[in-house]
Amino acid sequence: MKDTDPDAVFVQLDNIDHAGHSHGAASSAYLDAIRTADAQVGQLLTAVTSRAGYAAEDWLIMVTADHGHTDAGGHGGSSRAERQTFLIARGSGVTAGSVRHDVRMPDVAVSALVHLGVAVDPAWGLDGRAIQQPVPDDFDTLRAALKPPADESGIGAGVVGFTHTPPAGWAVDNSRMGGGGVTEWRGWSFTTDEFWTGAQRDQQRELNIRARNVFAVADGDEWSDKAVTGTFDSTLISPAYAVRGGAAATLTYTTYYRHQAPQKGEVLVSYDGGTPALVKTYTADTSSRTESLRLQVPAGARTAQVRFRYTGGDNWFWVIDGVKITAS
């Protein structure tokens, strides 16, 4: 690498994984393997930075692991220890010394493609997005306001990760919401992957791969883990977005919906404070994806507002993130 001229280099350092399987993540052998890999990464960086043309080159270096290990050894389950990993990056488009909460494992491949100048075709259906192109949304502003567990006992007292207070411009209508239940999930909540997946393992929460940082969750299943009265009926209401009367607009959001009857998810849109009209209904499992719904704005309308209404009980959940309306 110091003397050749590659466009891209992939290096796998596998001894940490071997140590984890053989000795477990709580072992001295695991720590020794990490130290060895750290030294090897240092050698690779030195080879790159000592290149004769390095000052004129544009490198993006990413260091990651595809999974963690249990203390006893092994992986493949849904525990936080097995799912937790990291991405350390250095190069153009990456702020040195920054700590980010919006990065997921699928971002590695997309970030490499973007850095190499390869246009990512939406038709490929890639789950990742380039770390060089962050896309913060309103929900992410809530991270500093997240609270520790209230009723949930399995997440860990030191883990902050939920609030019922929406970001500026947003609202939650719980006027039809049942009573009781688990505090964290009473109506739409704003949470994180670490907190929400920690609430209950092995119910496919970890497949919520496209939501980033802080996202909104309506979770009738977790809410019903304590005695409840009535049903889960909560509506998440967006700010009023500017639109052009008589023109088309596009409603975009990330969603992940797991279904069990009589649960239902409804997306409604209103214009200039008028009566909301139904534009999308969820009554079947929907994998984590980005929805793009075409809206025909009525003549004379100036604003559009979105409502996400979840109704159900001891059923499953609905995740919403990255909501926006763009005028055509």
FENBEL-V287380 format. One record per residue. RES is the residue in one small letter. SS is DSSP state (a for helix, b for strand, c for the rest). PHI is phi in whole degrees, -180 to 180 (NA if undefined). D_FIRST is the distance of its C-alpha to the first C-alpha in Angstrom with 1 decimal. Layout:
# FENBEL-V287380
<<RES,SS,PHI,D_FIRST> <RES,SS,PHI,D_FIRST>>
This chain:
# FENBEL-V287380
<<m,c,NA,0.0> <k,c,-70,3.8> <d,c,-112,5.5> <t,c,-94,5.2> <d,c,-133,6.9> <p,c,-79,7.1> <d,c,-82,10.3> <a,c,-151,10.0> <v,c,-134,8.4> <f,c,-116,11.2> <v,c,-126,11.3> <q,c,-110,14.8> <l,c,-107,16.2> <d,c,-99,19.6> <n,a,-70,21.5> <i,a,-64,23.2> <d,a,-62,24.8> <h,a,-60,26.0> <a,a,-64,27.5> <g,a,-64,29.2> <h,a,-67,30.8> <s,a,-81,31.9> <h,a,-126,33.0> <g,c,91,33.1> <a,c,-75,31.7> <a,c,-93,34.3> <s,c,-96,33.3> <s,a,-68,31.8> <a,a,-64,29.4> <y,a,-66,28.0> <l,a,-64,27.6> <d,a,-63,26.0> <a,a,-65,23.4> <i,a,-65,22.7> <r,a,-61,22.3> <t,a,-64,19.8> <a,a,-64,17.7> <d,a,-61,18.0> <a,a,-66,16.7> <q,a,-67,13.7> <v,a,-63,13.0> <g,a,-60,13.5> <q,a,-65,10.9> <l,a,-64,8.2> <l,a,-63,9.9> <t,a,-62,10.0> <a,a,-63,6.4> <v,a,-72,6.7> <t,a,-72,10.2> <s,c,-94,9.9> <r,c,-62,8.2> <a,c,-60,11.3> <g,c,-101,12.0> <y,a,-56,11.4> <a,a,-62,15.2> <a,a,-101,15.8> <e,c,-98,13.2> <d,c,-121,14.4> <w,c,-102,12.3> <l,b,-120,14.1> <i,b,-112,13.1> <m,b,-125,15.6> <v,b,-121,16.5> <t,b,-151,19.6> <a,c,-134,21.7> <d,c,-84,23.8> <h,c,-173,27.0> <g,c,-104,28.7> <h,c,-136,31.0> <t,c,-76,34.6> <d,c,-61,35.7> <a,c,-81,37.2> <g,c,116,34.1> <g,c,100,33.1> <h,c,-161,32.6> <g,c,117,33.6> <g,c,-93,36.6> <s,c,-104,37.2> <s,c,-67,37.5> <r,a,-60,35.8> <a,a,-61,33.9> <e,a,-79,32.4> <r,a,-86,31.8> <q,c,-73,30.4> <t,c,-151,26.7> <f,c,-153,24.6> <l,b,-138,21.9> <i,b,-105,20.0> <a,b,-131,18.4> <r,b,-145,17.1> <g,b,147,16.8> <s,c,-65,19.3> <g,c,85,22.4> <v,c,-118,22.2> <t,c,-82,24.6> <a,c,-62,23.4> <g,c,80,25.7> <s,c,-83,27.4> <v,c,-119,28.7> <r,c,-120,29.4> <h,c,-114,31.7> <d,c,-108,31.0> <v,c,-105,27.7> <r,c,-125,27.9> <m,c,-55,25.5> <p,c,-63,25.7> <d,a,-71,24.3> <v,a,-61,20.7> <a,a,-64,20.6> <v,a,-65,22.7> <s,a,-63,20.7> <a,a,-65,17.5> <l,a,-62,19.6> <v,a,-63,21.3> <h,a,-63,18.2> <l,c,-83,17.0> <g,c,82,20.6> <v,c,-88,22.0> <a,c,-70,25.6> <v,c,-86,26.8> <d,c,-80,30.0> <p,a,-55,32.6> <a,a,-64,33.9> <w,a,-70,30.9> <g,c,69,32.5> <l,c,-69,29.3> <d,c,-81,30.4> <g,c,-84,27.5> <r,c,-144,27.3> <a,c,-69,24.6> <i,c,-67,24.3> <q,c,-74,23.9> <q,c,-127,27.4> <p,c,-63,29.7> <v,c,-130,33.2> <p,c,-67,35.6> <d,c,-130,39.1> <d,a,-60,42.5> <f,a,-64,42.3> <d,a,-65,39.2> <t,a,-68,41.5> <l,a,-87,43.3> <r,a,-55,40.7> <a,a,-69,42.3> <a,a,-99,45.7> <l,c,-68,44.8> <k,b,-114,47.1> <p,b,-74,46.9> <p,c,-58,48.7> <a,c,-107,52.4> <d,c,-103,53.5> <e,c,-68,50.3> <s,c,-106,50.1> <g,c,-99,46.9> <i,c,-83,44.3> <g,c,114,44.6> <a,c,-63,46.5> <g,c,-88,43.5> <v,c,-97,41.9> <v,b,-91,43.0> <g,b,178,42.8> <f,b,-150,45.9> <t,b,-156,48.4> <h,c,-99,51.2> <t,c,-82,51.2> <p,c,-74,49.7> <p,c,-70,47.7> <a,c,-55,49.6> <g,c,91,51.3> <w,c,-98,51.0> <a,b,-149,53.8> <v,b,-126,54.6> <d,b,-99,58.0> <n,c,-109,59.2> <s,c,-65,62.9> <r,c,-110,63.1> <m,c,-77,60.8> <g,c,-66,62.3> <g,b,-103,62.9> <g,b,72,61.5> <g,c,82,58.4> <v,c,-76,55.1> <t,a,-53,54.8> <e,a,-58,51.1> <w,a,-118,51.6> <r,c,-83,55.0> <g,c,85,54.4> <w,c,-59,51.1> <s,b,-123,48.7> <f,b,-114,45.5> <t,b,-149,42.9> <t,c,-127,39.3> <d,a,-60,37.4> <e,a,-59,37.6> <f,a,-75,41.3> <w,a,-68,42.4> <t,a,-68,40.7> <g,a,-71,41.8> <a,a,-67,45.4> <q,c,-161,45.5> <r,c,-85,43.0> <d,c,61,42.8> <q,c,-126,44.4> <q,c,70,41.3> <r,a,-64,40.8> <e,a,-69,37.1> <l,a,-83,36.9> <n,c,-78,37.5> <i,c,-81,33.8> <r,c,-92,34.3> <a,c,-74,36.4> <r,c,-129,34.6> <n,c,56,35.4> <v,c,-99,39.3> <f,b,-138,41.1> <a,b,-98,44.8> <v,b,-134,46.2> <a,b,-113,49.7> <d,b,-129,49.9> <g,a,-66,53.4> <d,a,-65,52.3> <e,a,-71,51.3> <w,a,-57,54.2> <s,c,-82,56.7> <d,c,-74,55.7> <k,c,-121,58.6> <a,c,-56,62.0> <v,b,-127,62.3> <t,b,-122,65.0> <g,c,75,64.8> <t,c,-124,61.6> <f,b,-82,58.2> <d,b,-149,58.6> <s,b,-137,56.3> <t,b,-126,55.1> <l,b,-93,52.1> <i,b,-119,52.9> <s,b,-82,50.5> <p,b,-66,51.2> <a,b,-86,52.9> <y,b,-93,50.3> <a,b,-72,51.3> <v,c,-136,52.0> <r,c,-112,53.9> <g,c,-57,57.2> <g,c,83,57.5> <a,c,-108,53.8> <a,b,-86,51.2> <a,b,-143,48.8> <t,b,-125,46.1> <l,b,-94,46.0> <t,b,-122,42.6> <y,b,-161,41.9> <t,b,-92,39.8> <t,b,-138,41.9> <y,b,-148,42.1> <y,b,-134,45.5> <r,b,-114,46.8> <h,c,-112,50.4> <q,c,-153,53.6> <a,c,-59,57.0> <p,c,-92,58.9> <q,c,-56,55.8> <k,b,-155,55.0> <g,b,-117,52.5> <e,b,-127,53.8> <v,b,-112,52.2> <l,b,-126,54.9> <v,b,-128,54.8> <s,b,-123,57.5> <y,b,-119,58.1> <d,c,53,59.7> <g,c,77,60.8> <g,c,-80,62.6> <t,c,-67,62.9> <p,c,-66,59.5> <a,b,-115,59.0> <l,b,-72,57.0> <v,b,-120,53.8> <k,b,-161,52.0> <t,b,-128,53.1> <y,b,-111,51.1> <t,c,-136,53.0> <a,c,-152,50.3> <d,c,-52,46.9> <t,b,-132,44.2> <s,b,-65,40.6> <s,b,-59,38.4> <r,b,-161,38.0> <t,b,-101,38.6> <e,b,-93,42.1> <s,b,-131,43.0> <l,b,-109,46.8> <r,b,-81,48.5> <l,b,-115,51.5> <q,b,-104,54.4> <v,c,-76,55.6> <p,c,-62,59.4> <a,c,-57,60.9> <g,c,87,61.4> <a,c,-70,59.0> <r,c,-119,56.8> <t,b,-137,55.1> <a,b,-134,53.8> <q,b,-129,53.5> <v,b,-110,51.9> <r,b,-124,53.3> <f,b,-113,51.7> <r,b,-107,54.5> <y,b,-112,54.0> <t,b,-126,57.1> <g,b,166,57.4> <g,c,-158,57.9> <d,c,-83,56.5> <n,c,-117,54.1> <w,c,-121,50.4> <f,b,-149,48.3> <w,b,-144,46.9> <v,b,-114,43.9> <i,b,-131,43.6> <d,b,-157,40.9> <g,b,60,39.7> <v,b,-79,43.1> <k,b,-160,43.6> <i,b,-121,45.9> <t,b,-119,44.9> <a,b,-78,47.4> <s,c,-81,46.9>>
